[in-house]
Amino acid sequence: MPVQIMNEKRAWNDNVLAFSFDAKVTLLTTPVKGTITVADRDVIIDVDFGLMEKLLPSSQKAAIETRIKGLLT
């Protein structure tokens, strides 16, 4: 199922990017929010998927993590 991203917001504060958006799948819309911290040698991504996290099978969670790591290497 495709996910529609709505109401996207992002703001940098020093080396931390705070972001949020609403993720819509069929009739369900849930807020997603998090931060990305950029250090000299590390990038730390912290995401709260809200209700979407409970609905995602573990295989899809692993696929999302792999895609994000792939973007950073």
N, C-alpha and C positions, 0 to 999 in steps of 0.2 A: 504494500500500500504506500502510495506517495505521501510525504509529509509536506504540508504547506507552512511556510514560515511567515509570521505576521508580527507587526509592532516591534521590529528589531531596534534595539538600543545598544550603544556601546560608548564607553568613556574611558580614556586613559588617565591614570593618576600615577605619575612617576613611571615605574616599570610594571604596573599592574593594569591590565585591561579588564574592566568589568563589563559584562554583556548580559542581555536578557532578550527573550522573544517569546512569542506564543507559538506553539507547535500544534497544528490542526491535522488530525487524521480522521477522515469521514466526519462524524458528528462530534467527536471528542476534541476539545481544545484544552491544552495545559500549558502553564508557564514553564519555561526553561531558563535557568540563570546560572551564572558562574563567573569565574575569574581565570585569567591567564597571566601568570607571573613570569617575567623574563629576567633571568639572571645571566651572569657572564658565561656560565657553562651549562645552565639548565633552563628548561621551560616546564613550568608546573601548571597543569590544567585541572581545574576543579569545577565540575558541572553537577548541578542538581536538575535532573530530568523530570522532577515532579512525578505526577501520576504515570507519565510515559515509561518511567523506569520499571514500574510494576508490570506493565503490559508487554515489555520487550522480552523475548526469550533470551536466555544466556548466550546463545550462538550469535544473535544480532548485536548484543552488547559487546561481545568479543570482536565482531566485525567492525563496529564503530571505533573501538579502541585501536585496532590494527590500522584502519584508514587514517586516523589522526596521527599515529606514530609515523606512518608513511609520508604524511605531509611535512613532517618536521625533520626528516632525514634526507 
